[in-house]
Amino acid sequence: MAAKSYTWKKRAMVASALTAIAFAGFGASTASAQDERPLRESWSADNGNGTYTNPLFYDEFSDPDMIRVGDDYYLTGTTMHSMPGLPVLHSKDLVNWEFLSYAMDRLDLSPAFRLEDGGQEYGRGLWAPTFRHHDGTFYIFSNVNGHNTQKFTATDPAGPWTHSEMDESFHDLSILFDDDGKAYIVWGYQQIRVAELNEDLTNIVPGTEQVVLEAGSGLGEGIHFYKFDDTYFLISAEYRDSMRMPAARAPSPYGPWEVIRAISEHEDFGLMKGRGINTGNIFLRDQEPPFELTPADPSSRDRLSLHQGGIVETPEGEWWGFSMYDANSIGRLTALSPITWKDGWPWFGLPGNLERTPRTWVKPATGPVQAPKAPYERDDEFNGPDLANVWQWNHVPVEDDWSLTERPGYLRLKADAAENLLRSTTTLTQRAIGPRSVPTTILDASGMAEGDRAGLALFNRPYGYIAVEKTADGLDIIRVDENEGGVTDRVSIDATRVWLRADADFMSEEAQFSWSVDGETFEDIGDPFFTVYQLFTFQGVRYSLFAFNTGGTTGGYADFDAFDVHEPASYGLAPIPYGREIMLSVAMLENPPENDLLKLPYTVVDHGKGQVSFRRDGMALTPKRNNVIDLTKGELEDQLFQWSETPTGEIVLMSLESNRFLRLDPDGGYLIADSPGPDPDGQDGVRFKWTLADASR
């Protein structure tokens, strides 16, 4: 069958809208501003100017583990109950990643993995993997609740992968292949155990298990086990009054272990804690909606900070850290951090600002320069023999209930009997992508039977979706909000071919559902749907295509013609106004004091890699004594700031003299480069905005 000839309307709109989107948040005139970067349709951390902006991926990638093999880097992470699972990504520069394979096609260990007999594996499944390479073999070990630790091996990271099982379960394990040929395993939560593994890596050697750190020592879970030179390191995740990364070091795997409170702490890039669910059981076990949604909390600290991760060394001798952080309802994201060794500890951050990670920084000097890319194919016209590599099923799929061949060019989902979306086995999902994205699907409902529902979901707790429902009277568009008891809005339609859409903003955590019968004019249905992060599924929002029958019987089928994700903010960094004369002003700070330096225009001078100086009449803004800023004469190299952004779009300026951020002191009214980074509430004076000094120029 020939490829479909239609094109999505968004293709023609993106190029003309990019500049306006990028500049609008700063109040700048867009009349003469140009964005000359190559058009991107999906988020990339690579800014194309020698810098990168965290996160590496703006879709969930939790519990990351990374290895280097020669000049190549490989990455995997938690996938819970979604199948296939354990994605394997590859990179040459630590910033741009490509998808290679899934280590696990399906994990069918019990009826619960198939949503049978009332069971389910939400918030369970494969999690906290450890990734290793030894003697030509790649290894991934992963926890599974209620089952033994699973092991996956391959000689090629692109697969095929062989699945086997260890003899026991090891909570949040990590494995180290030591120089003497022995393999060691570390595992546990707070009470940390170490043992030697047997030759086939199926169990520990009897008599070698030891508790090396008791509960309360400072380590938590998610441990990564390393040896650098002659010293062994444990890097952990812990929440005890703050989300952080403690570490430990020792001269042998069995200690004695010296613990440090945190090598990374407080870093949330200025993102405030979003909506939550007010419940006594954070996992929502045995609880039914409605759930009480709590509002976003800008005063909250250290709940979204970088925590679980590890470190890697490049062949050039640079050290880099990787870690996840909670980013509200989009899920847990992965960040890349420069590492500074000091006093024998690998600190996340730069000299003068340890424990903190710049959101935008210079890319690793790894040699090869890769073009900015995203690892996944998000759009799918269902023309090929396989689904796009981003798709995962909710639990083990029923193979006879879906097809790409029964109607070539369409994804056919056959409606199973399910009381609600959570119980449907015919649900195909992919991770939502931030900071804003607009998924659209085309549905042919002509094969649906009475009682069938098929559509597009924001799969979460509470979940929401827009769907076509077949009733005795015909077809309806419905909006469903789990937290509001089910169907909240209903519109009867005559057409059988409909477009379903969700415009999701993960900064405001609101999504608007809409529909169309021609793909051009869309009509909103209902109020915006609120998204939250929760620990029932232990995942962020997932876009889902589904079909199920609410009448207690199997139904007809739904044919999905295409799926498309539009990303209005697909760049990691808005264009910097190089060569333009601008006015700087503080953003978000309530009742900011006056400052004479902020009353003057400055020319933004480009020094490469996102580093700028602010010049005026042969002078420049310069950090002086105690990092207080003044307008003085001097060499440009001594007056550089790294230009960056917060997740919400304000700019932050890091002085390369102190590696700390410029702020307007709320009390003294002076400019000073001494802040470790922006606070979520914006009341520290670190966030700025700019406007063109003369919009007519």
N, C-alpha and C positions, 0 to 999 in steps of 0.2 A: 504494500500500500504506500502511495506517495505521502510525503510529509504534509501536514495540514498547511493550508495556504494563508490562514488568517494570521494577523499580528496583533499583539496586545496594544491597546491604546497607549499604555504607559511608555512604550518605546519612543514615541515621538515627543513625549512631554519631558523626559528626563533631562536631555541635554540643555534645553532652554531654561529648566528650573534649577539646575545645580547651583549656579552662582547666587541666585536669589535666596535659596535655602541656606547656603553656607554663610552669607553675609547678614541675613535678616536678624539673627540673634544678637548682633552687635550694634544694631542701629545705624549701620553704615549705608551710605548711598550706593546703590547698585547700578547707577546709570552708566558708569564707565568702568566698573569693576569687571575683570575677566577671569574666568577659571580655565586655564589652559591645560589642566591635567587630563590624561586619558580618561574617557568615560568608563566608569565602573558601575556595575549593576549589583554588586554585593560588597558588604563591608570587607575592608582589608586593613590590617594594622599598619601596613607599609604606607607611609605618606608620600613616597616617590621622591623625597628630597634628602635621603640619607638618614631619616628618622623613622621611628615607629610610634604608634600610640596604642596603649592598652585599652581594651583587652585584645589578645591575639585573635580571638574569634568573638563576635558579639552574639553568639548563641552558646547554650550551656555546654561546658566541658569541665566536669567536676572531677576531683581527686586525680589530677594529672600525674603521670609518671613519664619521665623522659630519659632517653639514653643516647649516647653518641657512639657510633661505630665507624671508625675512620673519620671521613669528612662528612658523614651523614648523621642526621638526627631523627629519632623516631619517638613518637608520642602516643600514649593511649590514656583512657580514662573511664570512669564509671558510666554504665548504661542501665543499671537496675533491671527492670522487668522487660525493657524494650528489646526487640529482636529483628534483625541480627544485632549483636552487641560487641563491645570492645573494639572500637574503631582504631585502626593503625594509620597514623599520619606520618609523612616524611617531609623533611626540610633540609636545605643546604645552608640557610642563613638564620635559623631560629625564629624568623618573623613570618615568612611565607610558607604555608604548609599545603601539601597535596594529600588527598585520600589514597590509600593503598588497598586496604582490605578491612573486613571485619574478622577478628579472630574466632568469633563464635557465630555460627549461622542460627542455631536455635538451642535453647537450654530447656529440655523437657524432663525434669527430674521428678515431677509429681503432678497430680491432677490440677493443683493450684496454678501451675505454670500455663495450663490450658483454660483457666477460668471455669473449671469443672467442679461439681460437688460443693458448690458454694465457696470454694477457695479462691484466693487471688494472691498475687505476689507484688502488689503495689508497695513501693518503698523498700523492696527487697530485691532479690535477683543478684546480678553481678555488680560488685562495688569494690572500691579501693584497690585497684589492681597494682601489682608491682611488675615492672617491665625490665627485663635483663637480656644480655647477650653474652654467651660464653662458648668458646671453642666451636664457632660457626653455627650455633643454634640460638634462635630467638626464643625467649620464654616470657609468658604472661601468666601470673598467678593471681587468682581473684577469689574474694570471699563470696559465699552464698549463704544466706540465712537458713539455718536448719539443715544444712548439708555440709559435706566436707569441702575443703578448698579445691577449686578447679584449676587445672594446669593446661596450658595451650602451648604448643611448640611448632616451630617452622624453621626451615633453613633459608627461606626467602620471606621477608616481612610482607610481601604482596600475597603470600599464601601459596599453597594451601596450608591451613593450620590443623594440627592434630590435637584432639581433646582427650584428656584423661583426668583422673581424680586422685588427689592425695588421700592418705589414709585417715587424716584427721582434719579438723577445722582450725585455722589459725587466724584470729581476728586481726585485721589490718596488718597483715604480714609485710615484711620486706626481706629480700634475700641478697646476700653478698657472696660473690665468688672470690675467695681470697687468693693471694699470691702463692700460697703453699698447696693449692689444689683443693682445699676444703671449701665447702659451701656452708654458710651460716644463715640461720633464719631468726628474725626478731619479730615479736608480735605482742599484742595485748593493748589494754586501755588503762593508762596510768600505771598499773603494775606491769612492768616490761620484762619479757622473758627472751632469752637467747639460747639457741641450741645449734648443734651441728646437724646438717642434713645427711642422709645416707646417699649412696652413689647414684641411685635412680631418682632422687629428689621426691620420693613419695612420703617420707616420714623422717622424724628426727632419730639420730643415733641414740640408743638407750644409754642413760647415764650422763648425757651431755647437757640436759636442760637445766638452766639456772635462772632464778629471778635476779636480774641485775639492777633494777630500780623499783623500789616499792612505791605504792600509791602515795601521792602527796609529794613526790620528788620534783614535780614540775613538768614532766612530760605528759602528753595526753594520748593521742591516737594518730592513725595515718602516718606511721613512721617510715622514713626513708633511710636506708642503711648504706653508708659509704666508707671507703678507706682512701685517704689522701696521704701520700708518702707513708709514714709509719703510724698514722693516727686514724682511729676509727671515729666516725661521726654518726649520730642519730639526729635527724631533723623531724620534728613532730608538729602536730596541730593541737591547740588547747584553747578552751574557753574557761577562764577563771577571772572574772571581772573585766576581761577584754579578750577579743579573738586575736590570737597571736601564734607565733612560731617559735617555741622553745627549741633548744638544741643541747646535745650532750657530746662529750668526746672522751676517749679512753685510749690507753696504749695497747689494749687487746679487746677482742669481742666480749670478754667477760668482765671488763673493767680494770680498775675502778673508774666509774663514770663521773665526770664533772658536768654539772648541768648549768646552763645559763637561761635566764628567764625568757628572753626573746631575741632572735636575730632579725625579726620583722614584727612590727606592732603599730597599730593606729592607722595603717594606710588603707583608706577607703576612697581615695581620689576626690573626696568632697561629696560623695553620693550619700544622700540621706536615707534613713531606714524607711521603707515604703509601708504599704498597708500590710496588716497581719490579721491573724484570726485569734480572737480572745477565747481561749478554751483552756481548761485545766489539763488536758492531754494534748500536747503539741503535735502528736502523731495522728490525731483525729480518729484513733482506733475506736470502733464501736460507737461512733457518734454520727448523728444525722443532721443535715441542715434544717433550719437556717443556722449558719455560723455567724457570730458577731464579728464583723469586720472592724478592725481598729484603724484609725487614720495614720497617714505618714507622720513620722516623728523626727523633725529636723534637730531636736535636742539630743537624740540618742547618739551615743558614741561607741565605737569599737565593736559593733555587731556585724558590720559588713567588711571587716578588715581582711587583708591577705592572711591566709593561714596555711592550709595543707599544701605542701609542695617539696621541692628539692633543688639541687644545683647540678650544673654541668660545666665542664671545662672545654674550651675550644682548642683546636690544634695550635692556634696562635697564642695560647696562654691566657686568654680572657676567661673570666668566670661569670656565669649567669645563673640567676635563680628563676624558678617557675613556681607558681602557686595559684590556688583558686581563691576567689572572693565571692561573697554573696552579693548579688546585684538585684535583689528583690524579685519580682515575679518572672523576669526573664530567666532566672535560675543562677547557677554558680558559673562564673566566667574564669578564664585563665589569663594570668598576667605574666609578663617577662620583666625581670629586674636585674640591673647591674649588681654585681657582688663586689664588696670591698673587704679584703682580708685585713683584720686588725686584731692584735693580741692572740693570733692563732684561731680566730673565729671567722666564719664566712658571713659577714653582715649583708643583708639586703639593703641596698642604697649606696649613696655616694659619700665620699669623705666630707665630713662636716654635717652630714644629715643622715646618719646611719639609722636603720630600721624603717626608713621611708623610701618608697619607690617613685621616681618621677613617672607621671602618666605618659609623657612624651620624652623620648630620649634617643640618642644616637644608636643606630643599628649595630649589632655585633660585627666585628671585623673578621668575618669568616672566609673572606676570599671571593667566592662566587657571588655575583649580584643577581638576584632573582627578580623577575617582574612581579609586581603586586598581584596576588591571587587569593581566592578563597578556596578552601579544600573541598567544598561540596557543590554539586549541581542541585539547586533548589527547585528550579522550574522543571516541569515534566509534562510533555504532550502525550505520553503513553504510546508513542509510536514504536519504540524498540522492544526487543525481547525481554528486557529487564527494567525494573524500576530505577529511577535516579538514585545515586548512592546515599542520599540523605535520608531516605525513607526507612522507618522501622515500624514493626507491628506492635500493637498492644498485646503483650503476652504471645504465646505460641500461636501462629496463624493456622487456620483450618484451610488446607491447600485447595480443597474443592470449592471454597466459598469466595474465591477471587480469581480473576483471569485477565491477562493482557491479550489473549488470542481469540476468545469467543466472539468478540467484536473488535477486530483489529483497529488500532488507533484510539482505543478507549480502555480505561480501567473499569472492569466490572466487579462490583461488590454485591454479593448476595446477602440479603437481609437475614440475619439469624434471630432467634427468639431471645429477647433481652428486655428486662424491665427498665433499664436505663443505659446511658452511655458507658458507665463503668463496667457493666457486665457484658458488653458486646465483644465478641471475638472477631468481628469484621471491622476493625478500626485500624487505619494506617496513619502513622504519625511522623512528623518531623519537628525538630526543635525550632521554636520561634526565634527570630533574630531581631536584635535591637540596633539602635535605640528606638527606632520606629519601623514598622513594616506592614505591608498591606497584601495579605494573601487573597487570591481570587481563584475560584474554580468554576468550571462549566459543567452542569449536571443535566443529563438527559433522563427524565423521570418516567418515560413511557413504559418501562418495564416494572414499575413499582406496583405492589399489591396493597390492598386495604390494610391499614395498620402499620405500613412501612414508614420509616423516617430515614432520610439520607441527606447529608449535607456537610458543612464545614464547622468544626468545633475549635474552641480554645480549650484544650484538654488540660484540666487542672482540678483543684478542689478549692472553691466551688467551680464547676465547669460551666461554660456557656456555649451555645451554638445557634447557628441559623441553618434551617433545613427545609426540605420539601416533605410534607406529610400527605400520604394518600388516605383520604377518608371515603365514606360511602357517597359523598356528594362531589368528590373531585380532588383537586390538588390545592394545598394551602402552603404558603410560606409561613413558617413559625420561627419565633425567637424563644429560646429556652434558657433560663437562668436557674441553675440548681439551687442557688441560695434563696430564690423567690418562689420555690415550690413547683417549678416546671415551666409550662408554656405561659409566657407573659404577653405575647402579641401574636396575631394571626391575620393573614391577608390571603384571600382566595385569588387564584390565578387561572387563566385559561391555557397558557403555554405549558409545554412539557420540557422545553429547553430553557434553563435559567442560569444566570450568573449569581454566585454567592460570594460575598466579600466580608472581610473584617479589617478595619483600619485600626491597628493596635499601636498605641504610644506607650512605651515601657518606662518613660520618665514620669508621666502622669498616672500610669497604670490604669488606663481606660481604653476601651476598644468599642468602636461603633460598627455594628453589623448593618449590611445593606444588600440589596438585590436588584437584578435587572433582567429584562427579557430580551434585550438587544445588545448587551455588552457595552453600551455607550452611556445611557442614562441610568444612574443608580438611585434607588430610593431607600433611605434609612428605615430601619424597623426597630422600634423601641428605643429606650434610653441607652446610654453607654454602659457597657459591661465592665465591672471592676475586676482586676486581676490581682492576685496575691501570691506570695511564696508560702508554701506549706510543706509539712513533712509526712503527709500521707503517701504521696507518690515519690517524695524526695527528688522531685524534678521541677524545673520551671515550666512555663506554659509551652504546650506543644500544639502546633497546627495539625488538625486531624481531618481525614476524610472517613466517613462511616456510613453504614447502612444496617439498621436493625428493625425488628418488628415488635411493637409493644403489645400485641395481642396474644402472646404466649405460643406463637407458632412461627415456623420459618415462612418468609414472605417471598417477594419477587426479587428484583435486582435493580441496582442503580448504576448507570454508565457515566463515568466521569471523563469528559473530553479532554481536559487539560487542567493544570495547576500552575499558578504563577505567583511569585513573591516580588513585590516592588518595594525597594528600600529607598525612601526619600533622603536618608542621611547615610549614604554608603561610604563616606570618606571619614578617615580617622582624624583629619585636621582640616578645618576651613582654610581657604586661601589667606596667607599672611599679606598684609598690605605693603609689600616692599616698595620703597621709593615714594610712598604716599605720605603726605603730611596729615597727621591725625591728632585728635584730642583724646587723652586717656581720662577715664573717670572710674571711681570705685563702684562696684555693683553689689546689690543686695544689702549692704550695710545700712541699717536704720540710722537716720540723722548723722551722716558722715560729717566730720569736721572739715573746714576749708583748708586747702593746701595750695600755696602759690605755684608749686611746680605743676599741679594739675590744671592750672589755668592757661598753660602755654601749649602751643602746637609743637609737635616733634616729627621729624622725618624718620621713617623706619628704614634702617640700613641693613641690607642683607649680608650676613657673613657666612652663609651656607649652613646646611643641616639644621634649619629652623632657628639659628642663633642670630639675634638682632642687637643693634644698639639704637638708641633714641637720640638723634642729633638736632641741635638748634644753634645756628649762628656760630659754627665752629666749636661748639661745646656739646657735652653729652651727659645724660643721666648716669651718675657714677656712684657705686658704693664707696663710702669713705670710712671714717673711724666708726667702729662698732656697727658697720654695715648700714649706717644712715645714708640716704641718697641725697646727692646734691647735683647741681648743674655746673660742671667744671670742664676745663680743657684737659685733654689727655689722649693717650693712644687708644684707638678703637678696640684693640685686642683686650684691653683692660676693662671694658665696659659692656660686656656681653650678657645677654639674657636669653635663656631658652624659652621660646614661645610655646605655650601649651594651652590646653583647654580643660575645663571640668566636664564631666558627663552631661551637664545641663547647658553647656555652651559658652559660659563666661571664660575669658582668658586669664591665665595665671603666668607669671613671669619669674623664672628661677635664675637668680644671679649665679653666673659661673665662677664668681669669686668665692662665694660661701656655699654654693649648692643649696641655698635656701631661697624662699620665695618672697617677692616684693609684697608689702602690705601697707595700707594706710592705717597708722596707729589710731584706734578709735578714741584714745584719751589725749595723747600729745599732738595729734594732727600731723605728724611728720611721716615721710616715706622711709621705710626701713626694710632691708632684705634679710630678715631673720626668721621667717616663718617656716616650720617644717613642711607645711602643706595646708590646703584649704580645709576648713571645718565644714561639716554638712549644713549648718544653719546659716553660713555666709556672714556671720557677724564678726569675723576676725579681720575684715578689710583686705583679704587676699585676692578676691575676685575683681576683675576689671572688665570694662567694656570700652570700645573705641568708636569714634565717629570720624569721618573725614573732616579735616579742619575747614576745607572749602569744597563743598560738593560740586562746584562748577569746574574745578580744575581737572 
